[in-house]
Amino acid sequence: MQIIDRRTLFLGMAAGLAGCGAAQAPATPVARQRLPSSDRAGKLLAAARAQVGVTLHYDPAYTSLAFPGGDVPREKGVCTDVLIRAYRDAFGIDLQVLVNADMRKAFAAYPKKWGLRRPDRNIDHRRVPNLARFFARMGAELPVPADGKGWQPGDIFTSAPSNGAGGNVPHIGFVSDLPGAQGPLILHNIGRGAREEDALRAWPITGRFRWKV
């Protein structure tokens, strides 16, 4: 089982993709009964789940993308790509276009972590802090539950796994409609490709959003 090592993580951060983590998530338990969800949430999660077994690698390299609809090959990607692909596949919603448009309109409202003076449509939508800010600006931010209860299928979480060097890196994914020991399972890519795992509370939660479901 391959996980991204510390050197690869730092190279990825230097390349410009903010985190997506590299910690190993707990193994997925057997889950038998789906949690109630809306039709749109179910469709979104099905699109995310379809990436499991397809996206097999974590690759944070900066890549020039087509616009709109730009993507790296589906066998690789980072945590944000799970969301980007799911919204495109489920609803035809292109976060690359939407984040770029909002950043052109309100660039000063977005995090200043990468020394950029203008939007970069190749990478802005693939950075966790930018997606979190976009969802918040769209009115999608919700309180974080005190425990594993209170989450709904299709919710988006952000968290802060350790980078192995005394700091943290931002991570993002979907809350699943399958139950686990820590609350619902999550659909994400934290270093071993797209997976559905019991890891919602494996790292400190930093945000919760519900968008278009």
ABEGO torsion letter per residue (X at the ends): XBBBBAAAAAAAAAAGBBEGEABBBBBBBBBABBBBBBAAAAAAAAAAAAABGABABBBABBBBBBOBGBBBBAABEBAAAAAAAAAAAAAGBBAAAAAAAAAAABAAABBBAAGBABBBAAAAAABAAAAAAAAAAAGABBBBBABABGBBBGBBBBBBBBAGAGBBBBBBBBBBABBBAAEBBBBBBAGAEBBBBBAAAABBBABBBBBGX
